């Protein structure tokens, strides 16, 4: 299914000299202001325990709530770091890495150090390299490995859901919650006059349509934004990056759905959809036909979460996205979800 509405991740391959980073971004966005160079250097000194010389900086992303660089250093181990600055609610990433993610199970990068300046959270993370799956294209064998690893991760965290819920860090979004979840953000959309009564009713109907086939699914840790661009290949190992606001306790099939749908963030990886699903089902002991039949509902759920994120942005006064005004994107996603409802109900 073609998808033209999501907010893309823009990456820059431009190199910047130490102390300066160049970027290209939608000028209508109110971008996060990076902290001063003096503060950055003091954080690096704190981490390494000595004065550090920066030899190169590469801007990877600069948005309203986040700023991400690769920093290369002289005479230091590690020789490079991923340096992330985030504002709420993206700062949940620190808690995820410190209190929930187990790298050997979740295949997540290491968080080396976190620091704060005002509302800004700074994170210095393991640099896993540039070989993101959306760029390399993947292969049938890689797809099988990912399916196996995801099944193991989902199974491992499914045993810890009660413990993780008590931490109060993650949203728990089980099928029984879908109607109240959708009702909350559709009220805001109605108040902003971005949906009419008929559209609001259809979105609530969609919540119920999704809940029925997903009601029997196990609840576990869900990445929530698992596209091929968020999977890094380093040697023989696979890593999942950008655990963030979308991460939740929910239906694991949503991770499979996002990774196998036709989407620009997947870079064509969905052509190995069959291999990934087959491997996931074999490792998790599930019937492939049942998973394939349920995936369209999990895919629609992922788009519901994207709409909720757009509502969150607008609630915070952020009126733009990297692809245009947030109101226009909200209307497009609402129309898409209503179209999905009709398809699922046919």
C-alpha positions in Angstrom: 0.0 0.0 0.0 1.5 3.3 -1.0 1.9 6.0 1.7 2.8 9.6 0.9 1.8 11.3 4.1 4.4 10.5 6.8 6.9 13.0 8.2 10.3 12.0 6.7 13.6 11.8 8.4 16.0 14.2 6.6 19.7 13.4 6.8 22.6 15.4 5.7 25.9 14.0 4.4 27.6 17.3 4.7 30.7 17.5 6.8 31.0 20.5 9.1 34.2 21.8 10.7 34.5 21.6 14.5 32.4 24.2 16.1 30.0 24.6 13.1 27.3 22.5 11.5 25.4 23.3 8.3 21.9 21.9 7.6 18.9 22.2 5.3 15.5 22.3 6.9 12.0 23.7 6.3 12.4 27.4 7.2 8.9 27.5 8.7 9.9 25.2 11.5 11.0 26.5 14.9 14.1 24.4 15.3 15.6 23.3 18.6 18.6 25.6 19.4 21.7 23.6 20.1 23.5 24.3 23.3 26.7 26.4 23.2 30.1 25.0 22.2 31.5 25.6 25.7 28.8 23.5 27.3 29.3 20.7 24.7 33.1 20.6 25.3 32.6 20.5 29.1 30.3 17.5 28.7 32.8 15.8 26.5 35.5 16.5 29.0 33.3 15.0 31.8 32.7 11.9 29.7 36.3 11.3 28.7 37.9 12.6 31.8 40.3 14.9 29.8 40.3 17.7 27.3 39.1 16.4 24.0 39.8 17.6 20.4 36.9 17.4 18.0 38.1 16.5 14.5 34.8 16.3 12.7 31.1 16.8 13.0 28.3 15.6 10.8 24.8 16.8 11.2 22.3 13.9 10.9 19.0 15.7 11.8 17.8 19.1 13.0 14.2 19.5 13.9 11.9 21.3 16.3 12.3 18.7 19.1 15.6 17.1 18.3 19.2 17.7 17.0 21.5 14.8 16.2 25.2 14.9 15.2 28.0 12.4 14.7 31.1 13.7 16.5 34.6 12.4 15.7 37.4 12.8 18.2 41.1 12.7 18.4 43.0 10.3 20.7 39.8 9.1 22.4 37.9 5.8 22.8 35.3 5.6 21.5 36.6 7.6 18.6 33.1 8.8 17.6 29.8 9.4 19.3 26.2 10.1 18.4 25.3 13.4 20.1 21.6 14.0 20.5 19.7 17.0 21.9 16.0 16.5 22.6 13.1 18.4 24.1 10.0 16.9 25.8 8.4 14.6 25.0 11.3 13.2 23.1 13.4 13.1 26.3 11.6 9.8 27.2 14.5 8.3 25.3 16.9 8.7 28.2 14.6 6.8 30.5 14.1 4.1 27.9 17.8 3.5 27.6 18.5 3.8 31.3 15.6 1.8 32.8 14.0 -0.4 30.1 16.1 -1.3 27.2 18.6 -4.2 27.6 21.0 -4.0 24.6 21.6 -7.7 24.4 17.8 -8.3 24.1 16.6 -5.1 22.3 19.6 -4.8 20.0 19.7 -1.1 21.1 22.8 1.2 21.1 24.5 2.0 24.4 23.7 5.3 26.1 27.1 6.4 27.5 26.1 9.6 29.3 23.1 12.0 29.6 23.2 15.6 30.7 20.7 18.5 31.0 20.5 22.2 30.3 17.1 23.7 31.0 14.5 21.6 29.1 17.1 20.2 26.8 18.3 16.6 27.4 21.7 15.8 25.9 22.6 12.1 25.2 26.0 10.7 24.1 25.4 7.4 22.4 27.2 4.6 20.8 28.0 5.3 17.1 26.8 2.3 15.1 27.9 3.6 11.7 26.2 4.6 8.6 24.8 1.3 7.2 21.1 1.8 7.8 19.0 -0.9 6.3 17.0 1.5 4.1 20.2 2.5 2.3 21.8 -1.0 2.0 18.6 -2.5 0.8 18.8 -5.6 2.8 18.6 -9.2 1.6 16.4 -12.3 2.2 18.9 -13.5 4.8 19.0 -10.2 6.6 15.2 -10.2 6.6 15.1 -13.6 8.2 17.6 -12.6 10.8 15.5 -9.5 11.7 12.3 -11.6 11.9 14.1 -14.0 14.3 15.5 -11.2 16.5 12.2 -9.3 16.7 10.4 -12.5 17.7 13.0 -13.1 20.5 12.8 -9.5 21.7 9.0 -9.4 21.8 8.9 -12.8 23.6 11.5 -11.6 26.2 9.7 -8.4 27.0 6.3 -9.9 27.1 7.3 -11.6 30.4 8.1 -8.2 31.9 5.0 -6.1 31.0 3.7 -5.9 34.6 7.1 -4.7 35.8 7.5 -2.2 33.0 4.0 -0.8 33.5 4.8 -0.1 37.1 7.8 2.1 36.1 5.3 4.6 34.6 7.6 5.5 31.6 5.8 3.7 28.8 2.2 4.1 27.5 0.3 0.9 27.6 -1.8 0.7 24.5 -3.7 -2.6 24.5 -6.7 -3.2 22.3 -9.1 -2.6 25.1 -7.7 1.0 25.3 -8.1 1.9 21.6 -11.5 3.5 21.8 -10.7 5.8 24.7 -7.3 6.5 23.1 -8.8 7.6 19.8 -11.6 9.5 21.6 -9.1 11.7 23.5 -7.3 13.0 20.4 -10.4 13.2 18.2 -11.9 15.6 20.8 -9.0 17.9 20.2 -9.3 17.6 16.5 -13.0 18.5 16.7 -12.2 21.5 18.9 -9.7 22.6 16.3 -12.3 22.0 13.6 -10.0 19.6 11.8 -12.6 16.8 11.8 -16.4 17.0 11.5 -18.9 14.8 13.5 -19.0 12.2 10.7 -15.2 11.9 10.5 -14.9 11.7 14.3 -17.5 8.9 14.4 -15.6 7.0 11.7 -12.3 7.3 13.6 -14.0 5.9 16.7 -15.4 3.1 14.5 -11.9 2.4 13.3 -10.7 2.0 16.9 -13.3 -0.7 17.4 -12.6 -2.4 14.1 -8.8 -2.6 15.0 -9.5 -3.8 18.6 -11.4 -7.0 17.6 -8.7 -8.9 15.6 -5.9 -7.6 17.8 -7.6 -8.4 21.1 -5.9 -11.9 21.2 -2.4 -10.5 20.7 0.3 -10.7 23.3 1.3 -7.3 24.8 5.1 -6.6 24.8 7.6 -3.8 24.2 7.0 -2.2 20.8 9.5 0.1 19.1 6.7 1.9 17.4 8.7 3.6 14.7 10.5 0.5 13.3 11.2 1.3 9.7 14.3 0.1 7.8 16.0 3.5 8.4 16.0 2.7 12.1 17.9 -0.6 11.7 21.7 -0.4 11.5 23.9 -3.2 10.2 27.4 -3.4 11.8 29.3 -6.4 10.7 27.2 -9.4 11.5 25.0 -7.6 14.1 21.7 -5.8 13.7 20.9 -2.7 15.9 17.5 -0.9 16.4 17.9 2.8 16.9 15.7 5.8 17.7 13.7 4.3 20.5 11.5 7.3 21.5 8.1 8.7 21.9 6.5 6.0 19.8 7.9 3.2 22.0 5.1 1.6 24.1 3.7 -1.5 25.6 1.4 -2.8 22.9 0.8 -5.2 20.1 4.2 -6.5 18.8 2.8 -7.0 15.3 2.9 -3.2 14.8 6.7 -3.5 14.5 6.3 -6.1 11.8 3.7 -4.0 10.0 5.8 -0.9 9.8 8.8 -2.8 8.6 7.0 -4.6 5.9 4.7 -1.9 4.5 5.4 0.2 1.4 6.9 3.3 2.9 9.8 5.6 1.9 11.5 5.0 5.3 11.8 1.4 4.3 13.8 2.1 1.2 12.3 -0.9 -0.7 13.1 -3.4 2.2 9.4 -4.5 2.1 10.2 -6.7 -0.9 11.6 -9.2 1.6 8.3 -9.1 3.5 7.7 -12.8 3.1 11.1 -13.8 4.4 10.7 -11.6 7.5 7.2 -12.8 8.3 8.1 -16.4 7.8 11.1 -16.2 10.1 9.1 -14.2 12.7 6.4 -16.8 12.7 8.8 -19.7 12.9 10.6 -18.2 15.9 7.4 -17.2 17.7 5.5 -20.4 17.0 2.7 -18.6 15.1 0.8 -19.6 12.0 1.9 -17.5 9.1 -1.5 -17.2 7.6 -2.9 -15.7 10.9 -0.2 -13.1 11.1 -0.6 -12.1 7.4 -4.3 -11.7 8.0 -3.8 -9.5 11.1 -1.0 -7.3 9.7 -3.4 -4.8 7.9 -5.0 -4.0 11.3 -1.6 -3.5 12.9 -0.5 -1.3 10.0 -3.6 0.9 10.4 -2.8 1.1 14.2 0.7 2.4 13.4 -1.0 5.2 11.4 -3.4 6.0 14.2 -0.3 6.5 16.4 1.2 8.8 13.8 -2.0 10.9 13.8 -1.8 11.0 17.6 1.8 12.3 17.3 0.6 15.1 14.9 -2.1 16.0 17.5 0.7 16.1 20.1 2.7 18.5 18.0 -0.2 20.8 17.4 -1.0 20.8 21.1 2.5 22.0 21.8 2.1 24.9 19.4 4.2 23.3 16.6 2.3 24.1 13.4 4.7 22.7 10.8 6.3 19.5 9.8 9.1 18.7 7.4 6.5 18.1 4.7 4.3 21.1 5.3 1.7 22.6 7.7 0.6 20.2 10.4 -3.1 20.9 9.8 -2.9 19.8 6.2 -1.0 16.6 7.2 -3.6 15.8 9.9 -6.4 16.1 7.4 -4.5 13.8 5.0 -3.9 11.2 7.6 -7.6 11.3 8.8 -8.7 10.7 5.2 -6.2 7.9 4.9 -7.5 6.2 8.1 -11.1 6.5 6.9 -10.0 4.9 3.6 -8.3 2.1 5.6 -11.5 1.7 7.6 -13.5 1.1 4.5 -11.0 -1.4 3.2 -10.9 -3.3 6.5 -14.7 -3.3 6.7 -15.2 -4.5 3.2 
